[in-house]
Amino acid sequence: MEVLRLHLSVPTDHKYAINGNVLPDGTFVPAGAGVSWRPIYTGRLTEIWRPDALEFKPEHFLHQKEPS
């Protein structure tokens, strides 16, 4: 999982709203609008992964339960 945190197979994602919707942060997205985001940046945020976010550290996920 640590490899995918730093080197995602899909670094950018795009979606289009069929109906109007509200994002978790409260932003309204009207029907027909496109939304793009870059999950590759989430894996590099120091606010989430500490100042060493760019370092490869498999221990980030060592104590996480495997899905069953």
Secondary structure, DSSP 8 states (H G I E B T S, - for coil): -HHHHHS-S---EEEE-SS-EE-TTS-EE-TT-EEEE-HHHHTT-HHHH-TTTTS--GGGGTTS----
